[in-house]
Amino acid sequence: MEAIRLQATIEKDGEIVMTGLPYKKGQRVEMILLSETPIGLRRTTLTARRLLQSGFIGLWKDRQDIRDSTVYARVLREAAQRRGSQ
């Protein structure tokens, strides 16, 4: 598959206009759009204080079905990796 890189500025919400492409009518192409700033996502630095306030620390502490959270997390990661390779 050949790749052509074009950069453009969106001039009207929800629309992209491209002209002069080297493709013919009926030819199939795939478009992947990447924005310079992800929509609705801005990277912020996660400080130790913000991590502690996030609720992630101790999230599984009261779970009766999880005896060892380290083992449980490893099992979840391994399962996720297997799903990605199928």
PDB file of N, CA, C and O in Angstrom:
ATOM      1  N   MET A   1       0.849  -1.175   0.000  1.00  0.00           N
ATOM      2  CA  MET A   1       0.000   0.000   0.000  1.00  0.00           C
ATOM      3  C   MET A   1       0.894   1.237   0.000  1.00  0.00           C
ATOM      4  O   MET A   1       1.836   1.326   0.787  1.00  0.00           O
ATOM      5  N   GLU A   2       0.608   2.156  -0.851  1.00  0.00           N
ATOM      6  CA  GLU A   2       1.345   3.416  -0.965  1.00  0.00           C
ATOM      7  C   GLU A   2       0.780   4.435   0.016  1.00  0.00           C
ATOM      8  O   GLU A   2      -0.428   4.475   0.251  1.00  0.00           O
ATOM      9  N   ALA A   3       1.643   5.245   0.577  1.00  0.00           N
ATOM     10  CA  ALA A   3       1.195   6.285   1.508  1.00  0.00           C
ATOM     11  C   ALA A   3       1.523   7.664   0.946  1.00  0.00           C
ATOM     12  O   ALA A   3       2.613   7.898   0.424  1.00  0.00           O
ATOM     13  N   ILE A   4       0.578   8.552   1.064  1.00  0.00           N
ATOM     14  CA  ILE A   4       0.772   9.953   0.685  1.00  0.00           C
ATOM     15  C   ILE A   4       0.468  10.765   1.926  1.00  0.00           C
ATOM     16  O   ILE A   4      -0.577  10.582   2.552  1.00  0.00           O
ATOM     17  N   ARG A   5       1.363  11.654   2.283  1.00  0.00           N
ATOM     18  CA  ARG A   5       1.144  12.472   3.472  1.00  0.00           C
ATOM     19  C   ARG A   5       0.711  13.869   3.049  1.00  0.00           C
ATOM     20  O   ARG A   5       1.411  14.551   2.301  1.00  0.00           O
ATOM     21  N   LEU A   6      -0.444  14.280   3.533  1.00  0.00           N
ATOM     22  CA  LEU A   6      -0.958  15.620   3.271  1.00  0.00           C
ATOM     23  C   LEU A   6      -1.256  16.270   4.611  1.00  0.00           C
ATOM     24  O   LEU A   6      -1.741  15.608   5.528  1.00  0.00           O
ATOM     25  N   GLN A   7      -0.975  17.532   4.729  1.00  0.00           N
ATOM     26  CA  GLN A   7      -1.344  18.273   5.931  1.00  0.00           C
ATOM     27  C   GLN A   7      -2.270  19.396   5.519  1.00  0.00           C
ATOM     28  O   GLN A   7      -2.053  20.066   4.509  1.00  0.00           O
ATOM     29  N   ALA A   8      -3.299  19.589   6.310  1.00  0.00           N
ATOM     30  CA  ALA A   8      -4.288  20.613   5.983  1.00  0.00           C
ATOM     31  C   ALA A   8      -4.844  21.198   7.268  1.00  0.00           C
ATOM     32  O   ALA A   8      -4.712  20.625   8.350  1.00  0.00           O
ATOM     33  N   THR A   9      -5.468  22.352   7.115  1.00  0.00           N
ATOM     34  CA  THR A   9      -6.164  22.993   8.222  1.00  0.00           C
ATOM     35  C   THR A   9      -7.648  22.874   7.959  1.00  0.00           C
ATOM     36  O   THR A   9      -8.115  23.175   6.860  1.00  0.00           O
ATOM     37  N   ILE A  10      -8.388  22.438   8.954  1.00  0.00           N
ATOM     38  CA  ILE A  10      -9.834  22.305   8.810  1.00  0.00           C
ATOM     39  C   ILE A  10     -10.427  23.707   8.712  1.00  0.00           C
ATOM     40  O   ILE A  10     -10.245  24.537   9.602  1.00  0.00           O
ATOM     41  N   GLU A  11     -11.137  23.954   7.617  1.00  0.00           N
ATOM     42  CA  GLU A  11     -11.715  25.275   7.402  1.00  0.00           C
ATOM     43  C   GLU A  11     -13.197  25.318   7.752  1.00  0.00           C
ATOM     44  O   GLU A  11     -13.737  26.381   8.061  1.00  0.00           O
ATOM     45  N   LYS A  12     -13.858  24.151   7.702  1.00  0.00           N
ATOM     46  CA  LYS A  12     -15.265  24.073   8.065  1.00  0.00           C
ATOM     47  C   LYS A  12     -15.437  22.834   8.939  1.00  0.00           C
ATOM     48  O   LYS A  12     -14.952  21.756   8.595  1.00  0.00           O
ATOM     49  N   ASP A  13     -16.131  22.986  10.077  1.00  0.00           N
ATOM     50  CA  ASP A  13     -16.298  21.872  11.012  1.00  0.00           C
ATOM     51  C   ASP A  13     -16.735  20.596  10.294  1.00  0.00           C
ATOM     52  O   ASP A  13     -17.697  20.591   9.527  1.00  0.00           O
ATOM     53  N   GLY A  14     -16.006  19.522  10.564  1.00  0.00           N
ATOM     54  CA  GLY A  14     -16.390  18.214  10.054  1.00  0.00           C
ATOM     55  C   GLY A  14     -16.100  17.964   8.593  1.00  0.00           C
ATOM     56  O   GLY A  14     -16.543  16.950   8.054  1.00  0.00           O
ATOM     57  N   GLU A  15     -15.373  18.845   7.930  1.00  0.00           N
ATOM     58  CA  GLU A  15     -15.118  18.661   6.500  1.00  0.00           C
ATOM     59  C   GLU A  15     -13.638  18.747   6.172  1.00  0.00           C
ATOM     60  O   GLU A  15     -12.907  19.571   6.722  1.00  0.00           O
ATOM     61  N   ILE A  16     -13.214  17.878   5.264  1.00  0.00           N
ATOM     62  CA  ILE A  16     -11.868  17.936   4.710  1.00  0.00           C
ATOM     63  C   ILE A  16     -12.030  17.905   3.197  1.00  0.00           C
ATOM     64  O   ILE A  16     -12.744  17.057   2.662  1.00  0.00           O
ATOM     65  N   VAL A  17     -11.373  18.823   2.513  1.00  0.00           N
ATOM     66  CA  VAL A  17     -11.424  18.863   1.063  1.00  0.00           C
ATOM     67  C   VAL A  17     -10.030  18.552   0.540  1.00  0.00           C
ATOM     68  O   VAL A  17      -9.057  19.218   0.896  1.00  0.00           O
ATOM     69  N   MET A  18      -9.942  17.526  -0.317  1.00  0.00           N
ATOM     70  CA  MET A  18      -8.658  17.160  -0.917  1.00  0.00           C
ATOM     71  C   MET A  18      -8.831  17.114  -2.429  1.00  0.00           C
ATOM     72  O   MET A  18      -9.781  16.521  -2.941  1.00  0.00           O
ATOM     73  N   THR A  19      -7.925  17.731  -3.114  1.00  0.00           N
ATOM     74  CA  THR A  19      -7.968  17.706  -4.575  1.00  0.00           C
ATOM     75  C   THR A  19      -6.583  17.363  -5.101  1.00  0.00           C
ATOM     76  O   THR A  19      -5.593  17.457  -4.376  1.00  0.00           O
ATOM     77  N   GLY A  20      -6.520  16.975  -6.337  1.00  0.00           N
ATOM     78  CA  GLY A  20      -5.237  16.683  -6.973  1.00  0.00           C
ATOM     79  C   GLY A  20      -4.611  15.368  -6.554  1.00  0.00           C
ATOM     80  O   GLY A  20      -3.406  15.178  -6.716  1.00  0.00           O
ATOM     81  N   LEU A  21      -5.410  14.455  -6.017  1.00  0.00           N
ATOM     82  CA  LEU A  21      -4.878  13.165  -5.605  1.00  0.00           C
ATOM     83  C   LEU A  21      -4.637  12.272  -6.829  1.00  0.00           C
ATOM     84  O   LEU A  21      -5.371  12.367  -7.813  1.00  0.00           O
ATOM     85  N   PRO A  22      -3.624  11.413  -6.777  1.00  0.00           N
ATOM     86  CA  PRO A  22      -3.282  10.585  -7.939  1.00  0.00           C
ATOM     87  C   PRO A  22      -4.099   9.298  -8.056  1.00  0.00           C
ATOM     88  O   PRO A  22      -3.566   8.271  -8.475  1.00  0.00           O
ATOM     89  N   TYR A  23      -5.381   9.336  -7.693  1.00  0.00           N
ATOM     90  CA  TYR A  23      -6.210   8.142  -7.721  1.00  0.00           C
ATOM     91  C   TYR A  23      -7.333   8.317  -8.726  1.00  0.00           C
ATOM     92  O   TYR A  23      -7.745   9.436  -9.031  1.00  0.00           O
ATOM     93  N   LYS A  24      -7.820   7.194  -9.234  1.00  0.00           N
ATOM     94  CA  LYS A  24      -8.874   7.195 -10.244  1.00  0.00           C
ATOM     95  C   LYS A  24     -10.204   6.786  -9.626  1.00  0.00           C
ATOM     96  O   LYS A  24     -10.240   6.142  -8.578  1.00  0.00           O
ATOM     97  N   LYS A  25     -11.280   7.159 -10.274  1.00  0.00           N
ATOM     98  CA  LYS A  25     -12.630   6.816  -9.844  1.00  0.00           C
ATOM     99  C   LYS A  25     -12.741   5.303  -9.666  1.00  0.00           C
ATOM    100  O   LYS A  25     -12.317   4.536 -10.530  1.00  0.00           O
ATOM    101  N   GLY A  26     -13.316   4.880  -8.532  1.00  0.00           N
ATOM    102  CA  GLY A  26     -13.503   3.472  -8.249  1.00  0.00           C
ATOM    103  C   GLY A  26     -12.344   2.821  -7.515  1.00  0.00           C
ATOM    104  O   GLY A  26     -12.480   1.710  -7.003  1.00  0.00           O
ATOM    105  N   GLN A  27     -11.220   3.492  -7.461  1.00  0.00           N
ATOM    106  CA  GLN A  27     -10.059   2.944  -6.755  1.00  0.00           C
ATOM    107  C   GLN A  27     -10.296   3.089  -5.252  1.00  0.00           C
ATOM    108  O   GLN A  27     -10.738   4.137  -4.782  1.00  0.00           O
ATOM    109  N   ARG A  28     -10.000   2.030  -4.511  1.00  0.00           N
ATOM    110  CA  ARG A  28     -10.226   2.049  -3.064  1.00  0.00           C
ATOM    111  C   ARG A  28      -8.997   2.600  -2.357  1.00  0.00           C
ATOM    112  O   ARG A  28      -7.865   2.267  -2.706  1.00  0.00           O
ATOM    113  N   VAL A  29      -9.233   3.447  -1.357  1.00  0.00           N
ATOM    114  CA  VAL A  29      -8.166   4.016  -0.537  1.00  0.00           C
ATOM    115  C   VAL A  29      -8.582   3.941   0.923  1.00  0.00           C
ATOM    116  O   VAL A  29      -9.758   3.746   1.231  1.00  0.00           O
ATOM    117  N   GLU A  30      -7.631   4.093   1.805  1.00  0.00           N
ATOM    118  CA  GLU A  30      -7.903   4.138   3.232  1.00  0.00           C
ATOM    119  C   GLU A  30      -7.348   5.443   3.761  1.00  0.00           C
ATOM    120  O   GLU A  30      -6.224   5.821   3.431  1.00  0.00           O
ATOM    121  N   MET A  31      -8.126   6.135   4.582  1.00  0.00           N
ATOM    122  CA  MET A  31      -7.682   7.397   5.171  1.00  0.00           C
ATOM    123  C   MET A  31      -7.509   7.225   6.666  1.00  0.00           C
ATOM    124  O   MET A  31      -8.366   6.652   7.338  1.00  0.00           O
ATOM    125  N   ILE A  32      -6.406   7.720   7.181  1.00  0.00           N
ATOM    126  CA  ILE A  32      -6.164   7.756   8.615  1.00  0.00           C
ATOM    127  C   ILE A  32      -5.899   9.208   8.955  1.00  0.00           C
ATOM    128  O   ILE A  32      -4.973   9.813   8.415  1.00  0.00           O
ATOM    129  N   LEU A  33      -6.700   9.773   9.841  1.00  0.00           N
ATOM    130  CA  LEU A  33      -6.569  11.179  10.195  1.00  0.00           C
ATOM    131  C   LEU A  33      -5.907  11.307  11.559  1.00  0.00           C
ATOM    132  O   LEU A  33      -6.336  10.666  12.518  1.00  0.00           O
ATOM    133  N   LEU A  34      -4.888  12.111  11.651  1.00  0.00           N
ATOM    134  CA  LEU A  34      -4.192  12.377  12.907  1.00  0.00           C
ATOM    135  C   LEU A  34      -4.255  13.867  13.161  1.00  0.00           C
ATOM    136  O   LEU A  34      -3.903  14.665  12.292  1.00  0.00           O
ATOM    137  N   SER A  35      -4.704  14.247  14.347  1.00  0.00           N
ATOM    138  CA  SER A  35      -4.730  15.670  14.666  1.00  0.00           C
ATOM    139  C   SER A  35      -3.485  16.025  15.459  1.00  0.00           C
ATOM    140  O   SER A  35      -2.951  15.194  16.193  1.00  0.00           O
ATOM    141  N   GLU A  36      -3.028  17.245  15.314  1.00  0.00           N
ATOM    142  CA  GLU A  36      -1.845  17.684  16.044  1.00  0.00           C
ATOM    143  C   GLU A  36      -2.116  17.719  17.537  1.00  0.00           C
ATOM    144  O   GLU A  36      -1.236  17.387  18.331  1.00  0.00           O
ATOM    145  N   THR A  37      -3.311  18.113  17.931  1.00  0.00           N
ATOM    146  CA  THR A  37      -3.722  18.113  19.327  1.00  0.00           C
ATOM    147  C   THR A  37      -4.916  17.188  19.421  1.00  0.00           C
ATOM    148  O   THR A  37      -5.974  17.515  18.884  1.00  0.00           O
ATOM    149  N   PRO A  38      -4.790  16.034  20.089  1.00  0.00           N
ATOM    150  CA  PRO A  38      -5.923  15.112  20.159  1.00  0.00           C
ATOM    151  C   PRO A  38      -7.174  15.805  20.687  1.00  0.00           C
ATOM    152  O   PRO A  38      -7.128  16.557  21.660  1.00  0.00           O
ATOM    153  N   ILE A  39      -8.276  15.536  20.030  1.00  0.00           N
ATOM    154  CA  ILE A  39      -9.549  16.167  20.381  1.00  0.00           C
ATOM    155  C   ILE A  39      -9.933  15.798  21.801  1.00  0.00           C
ATOM    156  O   ILE A  39     -10.041  14.616  22.129  1.00  0.00           O
ATOM    157  N   GLY A  40     -10.138  16.790  22.641  1.00  0.00           N
ATOM    158  CA  GLY A  40     -10.577  16.578  24.000  1.00  0.00           C
ATOM    159  C   GLY A  40      -9.523  16.019  24.944  1.00  0.00           C
ATOM    160  O   GLY A  40      -9.802  15.790  26.121  1.00  0.00           O
ATOM    161  N   LEU A  41      -8.324  15.799  24.440  1.00  0.00           N
ATOM    162  CA  LEU A  41      -7.274  15.243  25.296  1.00  0.00           C
ATOM    163  C   LEU A  41      -6.077  16.179  25.325  1.00  0.00           C
ATOM    164  O   LEU A  41      -5.521  16.520  24.280  1.00  0.00           O
ATOM    165  N   ARG A  42      -5.705  16.571  26.455  1.00  0.00           N
ATOM    166  CA  ARG A  42      -4.498  17.361  26.629  1.00  0.00           C
ATOM    167  C   ARG A  42      -3.640  16.624  27.633  1.00  0.00           C
ATOM    168  O   ARG A  42      -4.118  16.221  28.694  1.00  0.00           O
ATOM    169  N   ARG A  43      -2.394  16.451  27.306  1.00  0.00           N
ATOM    170  CA  ARG A  43      -1.499  15.748  28.223  1.00  0.00           C
ATOM    171  C   ARG A  43      -1.207  16.623  29.427  1.00  0.00           C
ATOM    172  O   ARG A  43      -0.840  17.792  29.304  1.00  0.00           O
ATOM    173  N   THR A  44      -1.381  16.025  30.582  1.00  0.00           N
ATOM    174  CA  THR A  44      -1.039  16.716  31.809  1.00  0.00           C
ATOM    175  C   THR A  44      -0.056  15.846  32.572  1.00  0.00           C
ATOM    176  O   THR A  44      -0.082  14.619  32.465  1.00  0.00           O
ATOM    177  N   THR A  45       0.780  16.470  33.316  1.00  0.00           N
ATOM    178  CA  THR A  45       1.736  15.736  34.125  1.00  0.00           C
ATOM    179  C   THR A  45       1.035  15.182  35.345  1.00  0.00           C
ATOM    180  O   THR A  45       0.370  15.920  36.073  1.00  0.00           O
ATOM    181  N   LEU A  46       1.178  13.884  35.576  1.00  0.00           N
ATOM    182  CA  LEU A  46       0.563  13.252  36.726  1.00  0.00           C
ATOM    183  C   LEU A  46       1.566  13.253  37.865  1.00  0.00           C
ATOM    184  O   LEU A  46       2.516  12.470  37.874  1.00  0.00           O
ATOM    185  N   THR A  47       1.349  14.126  38.809  1.00  0.00           N
ATOM    186  CA  THR A  47       2.236  14.211  39.965  1.00  0.00           C
ATOM    187  C   THR A  47       1.836  13.138  40.977  1.00  0.00           C
ATOM    188  O   THR A  47       0.758  12.552  40.886  1.00  0.00           O
ATOM    189  N   ALA A  48       2.713  12.895  41.931  1.00  0.00           N
ATOM    190  CA  ALA A  48       2.410  11.922  42.982  1.00  0.00           C
ATOM    191  C   ALA A  48       1.153  12.335  43.737  1.00  0.00           C
ATOM    192  O   ALA A  48       0.324  11.488  44.069  1.00  0.00           O
ATOM    193  N   ARG A  49       1.008  13.615  44.007  1.00  0.00           N
ATOM    194  CA  ARG A  49      -0.185  14.099  44.720  1.00  0.00           C
ATOM    195  C   ARG A  49      -1.458  13.823  43.912  1.00  0.00           C
ATOM    196  O   ARG A  49      -2.457  13.360  44.461  1.00  0.00           O
ATOM    197  N   ARG A  50      -1.418  14.106  42.615  1.00  0.00           N
ATOM    198  CA  ARG A  50      -2.602  13.874  41.786  1.00  0.00           C
ATOM    199  C   ARG A  50      -2.899  12.386  41.667  1.00  0.00           C
ATOM    200  O   ARG A  50      -4.063  11.985  41.622  1.00  0.00           O
ATOM    201  N   LEU A  51      -1.844  11.558  41.614  1.00  0.00           N
ATOM    202  CA  LEU A  51      -2.054  10.114  41.575  1.00  0.00           C
ATOM    203  C   LEU A  51      -2.727   9.634  42.857  1.00  0.00           C
ATOM    204  O   LEU A  51      -3.657   8.830  42.807  1.00  0.00           O
ATOM    205  N   LEU A  52      -2.266  10.119  43.989  1.00  0.00           N
ATOM    206  CA  LEU A  52      -2.875   9.740  45.271  1.00  0.00           C
ATOM    207  C   LEU A  52      -4.336  10.185  45.345  1.00  0.00           C
ATOM    208  O   LEU A  52      -5.175   9.482  45.908  1.00  0.00           O
ATOM    209  N   GLN A  53      -4.634  11.346  44.779  1.00  0.00           N
ATOM    210  CA  GLN A  53      -5.994  11.874  44.808  1.00  0.00           C
ATOM    211  C   GLN A  53      -6.908  11.222  43.768  1.00  0.00           C
ATOM    212  O   GLN A  53      -8.128  11.366  43.837  1.00  0.00           O
ATOM    213  N   SER A  54      -6.325  10.515  42.817  1.00  0.00           N
ATOM    214  CA  SER A  54      -7.102   9.960  41.708  1.00  0.00           C
ATOM    215  C   SER A  54      -8.014   8.806  42.103  1.00  0.00           C
ATOM    216  O   SER A  54      -8.998   8.531  41.417  1.00  0.00           O
ATOM    217  N   GLY A  55      -7.700   8.138  43.190  1.00  0.00           N
ATOM    218  CA  GLY A  55      -8.496   6.982  43.577  1.00  0.00           C
ATOM    219  C   GLY A  55      -7.929   5.669  43.067  1.00  0.00           C
ATOM    220  O   GLY A  55      -8.445   4.605  43.411  1.00  0.00           O
ATOM    221  N   PHE A  56      -6.875   5.717  42.251  1.00  0.00           N
ATOM    222  CA  PHE A  56      -6.269   4.488  41.747  1.00  0.00           C
ATOM    223  C   PHE A  56      -5.495   3.750  42.840  1.00  0.00           C
ATOM    224  O   PHE A  56      -5.477   2.519  42.871  1.00  0.00           O
ATOM    225  N   ILE A  57      -4.867   4.492  43.718  1.00  0.00           N
ATOM    226  CA  ILE A  57      -4.120   3.874  44.802  1.00  0.00           C
ATOM    227  C   ILE A  57      -5.114   3.269  45.788  1.00  0.00           C
ATOM    228  O   ILE A  57      -5.977   3.968  46.320  1.00  0.00           O
ATOM    229  N   GLY A  58      -4.986   1.976  46.026  1.00  0.00           N
ATOM    230  CA  GLY A  58      -5.887   1.292  46.947  1.00  0.00           C
ATOM    231  C   GLY A  58      -7.214   0.900  46.333  1.00  0.00           C
ATOM    232  O   GLY A  58      -8.140   0.528  47.054  1.00  0.00           O
ATOM    233  N   LEU A  59      -7.326   0.975  45.032  1.00  0.00           N
ATOM    234  CA  LEU A  59      -8.590   0.698  44.346  1.00  0.00           C
ATOM    235  C   LEU A  59      -9.137  -0.689  44.662  1.00  0.00           C
ATOM    236  O   LEU A  59     -10.351  -0.866  44.773  1.00  0.00           O
ATOM    237  N   TRP A  60      -8.244  -1.682  44.808  1.00  0.00           N
ATOM    238  CA  TRP A  60      -8.682  -3.057  45.021  1.00  0.00           C
ATOM    239  C   TRP A  60      -8.574  -3.486  46.486  1.00  0.00           C
ATOM    240  O   TRP A  60      -8.723  -4.674  46.774  1.00  0.00           O
ATOM    241  N   LYS A  61      -8.328  -2.586  47.401  1.00  0.00           N
ATOM    242  CA  LYS A  61      -8.038  -2.973  48.787  1.00  0.00           C
ATOM    243  C   LYS A  61      -9.184  -3.706  49.480  1.00  0.00           C
ATOM    244  O   LYS A  61      -8.923  -4.545  50.342  1.00  0.00           O
ATOM    245  N   ASP A  62     -10.416  -3.429  49.147  1.00  0.00           N
ATOM    246  CA  ASP A  62     -11.551  -4.056  49.816  1.00  0.00           C
ATOM    247  C   ASP A  62     -12.143  -5.226  49.039  1.00  0.00           C
ATOM    248  O   ASP A  62     -13.164  -5.785  49.440  1.00  0.00           O
ATOM    249  N   ARG A  63     -11.509  -5.598  47.931  1.00  0.00           N
ATOM    250  CA  ARG A  63     -12.011  -6.713  47.131  1.00  0.00           C
ATOM    251  C   ARG A  63     -11.694  -8.024  47.821  1.00  0.00           C
ATOM    252  O   ARG A  63     -10.530  -8.312  48.100  1.00  0.00           O
ATOM    253  N   GLN A  64     -12.714  -8.823  48.100  1.00  0.00           N
ATOM    254  CA  GLN A  64     -12.524 -10.117  48.755  1.00  0.00           C
ATOM    255  C   GLN A  64     -12.028 -11.182  47.781  1.00  0.00           C
ATOM    256  O   GLN A  64     -11.423 -12.170  48.197  1.00  0.00           O
ATOM    257  N   ASP A  65     -12.283 -10.984  46.472  1.00  0.00           N
ATOM    258  CA  ASP A  65     -11.896 -11.981  45.482  1.00  0.00           C
ATOM    259  C   ASP A  65     -10.462 -11.816  44.986  1.00  0.00           C
ATOM    260  O   ASP A  65      -9.987 -12.627  44.192  1.00  0.00           O
ATOM    261  N   ILE A  66      -9.771 -10.780  45.443  1.00  0.00           N
ATOM    262  CA  ILE A  66      -8.388 -10.537  45.024  1.00  0.00           C
ATOM    263  C   ILE A  66      -7.502 -10.663  46.261  1.00  0.00           C
ATOM    264  O   ILE A  66      -7.509  -9.797  47.136  1.00  0.00           O
ATOM    265  N   ARG A  67      -6.747 -11.745  46.319  1.00  0.00           N
ATOM    266  CA  ARG A  67      -5.883 -11.953  47.480  1.00  0.00           C
ATOM    267  C   ARG A  67      -4.561 -11.221  47.324  1.00  0.00           C
ATOM    268  O   ARG A  67      -4.048 -10.646  48.284  1.00  0.00           O
ATOM    269  N   ASP A  68      -4.010 -11.243  46.118  1.00  0.00           N
ATOM    270  CA  ASP A  68      -2.716 -10.603  45.854  1.00  0.00           C
ATOM    271  C   ASP A  68      -2.891  -9.693  44.641  1.00  0.00           C
ATOM    272  O   ASP A  68      -2.971 -10.183  43.514  1.00  0.00           O
ATOM    273  N   SER A  69      -2.953  -8.386  44.849  1.00  0.00           N
ATOM    274  CA  SER A  69      -3.236  -7.459  43.747  1.00  0.00           C
ATOM    275  C   SER A  69      -2.126  -7.465  42.697  1.00  0.00           C
ATOM    276  O   SER A  69      -2.396  -7.212  41.523  1.00  0.00           O
ATOM    277  N   THR A  70      -0.892  -7.747  43.093  1.00  0.00           N
ATOM    278  CA  THR A  70       0.206  -7.800  42.132  1.00  0.00           C
ATOM    279  C   THR A  70       0.007  -8.960  41.162  1.00  0.00           C
ATOM    280  O   THR A  70       0.165  -8.798  39.952  1.00  0.00           O
ATOM    281  N   VAL A  71      -0.335 -10.113  41.686  1.00  0.00           N
ATOM    282  CA  VAL A  71      -0.596 -11.285  40.844  1.00  0.00           C
ATOM    283  C   VAL A  71      -1.817 -11.025  39.964  1.00  0.00           C
ATOM    284  O   VAL A  71      -1.810 -11.347  38.776  1.00  0.00           O
ATOM    285  N   TYR A  72      -2.856 -10.445  40.544  1.00  0.00           N
ATOM    286  CA  TYR A  72      -4.084 -10.163  39.803  1.00  0.00           C
ATOM    287  C   TYR A  72      -3.805  -9.204  38.632  1.00  0.00           C
ATOM    288  O   TYR A  72      -4.299  -9.418  37.525  1.00  0.00           O
ATOM    289  N   ALA A  73      -3.025  -8.164  38.877  1.00  0.00           N
ATOM    290  CA  ALA A  73      -2.691  -7.207  37.823  1.00  0.00           C
ATOM    291  C   ALA A  73      -1.888  -7.893  36.717  1.00  0.00           C
ATOM    292  O   ALA A  73      -2.111  -7.623  35.536  1.00  0.00           O
ATOM    293  N   ARG A  74      -0.954  -8.779  37.087  1.00  0.00           N
ATOM    294  CA  ARG A  74      -0.155  -9.484  36.082  1.00  0.00           C
ATOM    295  C   ARG A  74      -1.051 -10.362  35.213  1.00  0.00           C
ATOM    296  O   ARG A  74      -0.878 -10.407  33.995  1.00  0.00           O
ATOM    297  N   VAL A  75      -2.005 -11.061  35.828  1.00  0.00           N
ATOM    298  CA  VAL A  75      -2.929 -11.913  35.083  1.00  0.00           C
ATOM    299  C   VAL A  75      -3.763 -11.070  34.108  1.00  0.00           C
ATOM    300  O   VAL A  75      -3.979 -11.480  32.967  1.00  0.00           O
ATOM    301  N   LEU A  76      -4.226  -9.908  34.548  1.00  0.00           N
ATOM    302  CA  LEU A  76      -4.992  -9.014  33.668  1.00  0.00           C
ATOM    303  C   LEU A  76      -4.160  -8.536  32.488  1.00  0.00           C
ATOM    304  O   LEU A  76      -4.640  -8.511  31.355  1.00  0.00           O
ATOM    305  N   ARG A  77      -2.896  -8.151  32.753  1.00  0.00           N
ATOM    306  CA  ARG A  77      -2.010  -7.693  31.669  1.00  0.00           C
ATOM    307  C   ARG A  77      -1.758  -8.806  30.661  1.00  0.00           C
ATOM    308  O   ARG A  77      -1.799  -8.575  29.453  1.00  0.00           O
ATOM    309  N   GLU A  78      -1.498 -10.014  31.158  1.00  0.00           N
ATOM    310  CA  GLU A  78      -1.242 -11.145  30.258  1.00  0.00           C
ATOM    311  C   GLU A  78      -2.471 -11.460  29.405  1.00  0.00           C
ATOM    312  O   GLU A  78      -2.343 -11.752  28.216  1.00  0.00           O
ATOM    313  N   ALA A  79      -3.648 -11.401  30.003  1.00  0.00           N
ATOM    314  CA  ALA A  79      -4.880 -11.643  29.248  1.00  0.00           C
ATOM    315  C   ALA A  79      -5.077 -10.575  28.177  1.00  0.00           C
ATOM    316  O   ALA A  79      -5.501 -10.882  27.063  1.00  0.00           O
ATOM    317  N   ALA A  80      -4.773  -9.329  28.511  1.00  0.00           N
ATOM    318  CA  ALA A  80      -4.910  -8.236  27.536  1.00  0.00           C
ATOM    319  C   ALA A  80      -3.925  -8.414  26.385  1.00  0.00           C
ATOM    320  O   ALA A  80      -4.268  -8.144  25.234  1.00  0.00           O
ATOM    321  N   GLN A  81      -2.729  -8.858  26.673  1.00  0.00           N
ATOM    322  CA  GLN A  81      -1.730  -9.075  25.621  1.00  0.00           C
ATOM    323  C   GLN A  81      -2.150 -10.209  24.705  1.00  0.00           C
ATOM    324  O   GLN A  81      -1.926 -10.134  23.497  1.00  0.00           O
ATOM    325  N   ARG A  82      -2.751 -11.251  25.246  1.00  0.00           N
ATOM    326  CA  ARG A  82      -3.215 -12.371  24.415  1.00  0.00           C
ATOM    327  C   ARG A  82      -4.366 -11.929  23.509  1.00  0.00           C
ATOM    328  O   ARG A  82      -4.453 -12.361  22.359  1.00  0.00           O
ATOM    329  N   ARG A  83      -5.248 -11.071  24.023  1.00  0.00           N
ATOM    330  CA  ARG A  83      -6.357 -10.566  23.197  1.00  0.00           C
ATOM    331  C   ARG A  83      -5.838  -9.780  22.007  1.00  0.00           C
ATOM    332  O   ARG A  83      -6.392  -9.864  20.911  1.00  0.00           O
ATOM    333  N   GLY A  84      -4.769  -9.013  22.222  1.00  0.00           N
ATOM    334  CA  GLY A  84      -4.231  -8.180  21.152  1.00  0.00           C
ATOM    335  C   GLY A  84      -3.558  -8.964  20.059  1.00  0.00           C
ATOM    336  O   GLY A  84      -3.420  -8.456  18.946  1.00  0.00           O
ATOM    337  N   SER A  85      -3.129 -10.190  20.328  1.00  0.00           N
ATOM    338  CA  SER A  85      -2.407 -10.973  19.317  1.00  0.00           C
ATOM    339  C   SER A  85      -3.305 -11.917  18.546  1.00  0.00           C
ATOM    340  O   SER A  85      -2.825 -12.646  17.678  1.00  0.00           O
ATOM    341  N   GLN A  86      -4.597 -11.925  18.840  1.00  0.00           N
ATOM    342  CA  GLN A  86      -5.519 -12.858  18.146  1.00  0.00           C
ATOM    343  C   GLN A  86      -5.958 -12.307  16.838  1.00  0.00           C
ATOM    344  O   GLN A  86      -6.728 -12.950  16.124  1.00  0.00           O
TER     345      GLN A  86
END
